Amino acid sequence: MSLDSDLWWAVARSEEVTSQKPLSVDIGDQPVVLWRDNQGIARALEDRCPHRRAPLSLGCIRDNGQIQCGYHGWSYDGETGRLKEIPNMKDQQKFPPIYKANAFAVTEQAGFVRVCLNPKAQAPLSADPKYTYVGTVNVSCSHQEYLNALYDDPSLILSIRGVRFSPYLMSELHEENGLLVMERNCQWHPLHWPSHFVAEFPLTLLTRTHPLTGETQLTLRDDQFNDLLHAVLSPVPSARGVTAVRWRAELGVRHPGVRGAVLRGINPLSVLASVDGSKLRATKPTVSLHGEDLRKVMLETTPATHDQTVAA
């Protein structure tokens, strides 16, 4: 999968990146290894040792913050990717310049570690809060298929406890401040579903999606426009047609009664790791048809910026 090298991808939640063990992630077909150095700073290199191409993620993190390949013990600096030490060879001048791992740009904001394949890229600015509820799943569909499912039927890829999505839209997909925005009618579960004569939709799901990365802010609102739930979904295309999704969520205003109580609790939002093939086949493309055309128009008329996160 060909990707824009200047895009920033939320490839991990902050708590997933530690100084204890390297973390292997993908950005499309590009393998990336993440870890924290001895200053607690997140680092990212290509997940291949330049010596024998062994995955660096199978190695370890040294006390000095460098990452060490598990095959022959070569150690690399996280900021530059330069080879720093070979067992039994301590003189850095002897190290050939070819033995340098590709370093990527890294920034950490709002509970996500973001990586850009361009090491000189300017970090985006984000004011998103660090939400309480979190999760990571690998969804068995491509990045574009994931976004199409989100547009056409969110229940294919996620669930909100006590809430049922409807096929009806409160507002059509449209461009707003550089994001793809739409609002879908929802109901409390169950409400005489699937009766065609029930016209009450006391809930709406507002989504704001970045046209390139697919990073999406979800807001669940009641009929008084109170925000009941906030969430950020960060889908990243990974190897073998899989999409890695990291998400963070936070409950908003407390809704009264039993329904509000059902919504609250541990992880009210779930992102599904697998997509129901029968349900996916029966889902007719609706919003996604317009979404691709709208996305292309946005990319043609809007200059690229470094602000590639969704607003809080």
Secondary structure, DSSP 4 states (H G I P E B T S, - for coil): ----TT-EEEEEEGGG--SSS-EEEEETTEEEEEEE-TTS-EEEEESS-TTT---GGGSEE-TTS-EE-TTT--EE-TTT-BEEEBTTB--GGGS-TT-BPPB-EEEEETTEEEEESSTTPPPPP------SEEEEEEESS-HHHHHHHHHH-GGGTEEETTEEEEEEEEEEEEEETTEEEEEEEEEESPSSTT-TT-----EEEEEEE-TTT--EEEEEEETT--EEEEEEEEEEE-GGG-EEEEEEEEE-SPPPHHHHHHHSSS-SEEE-SS--HHHHHHSPP-HHHHHHHHHHHHHHHS---S--S---
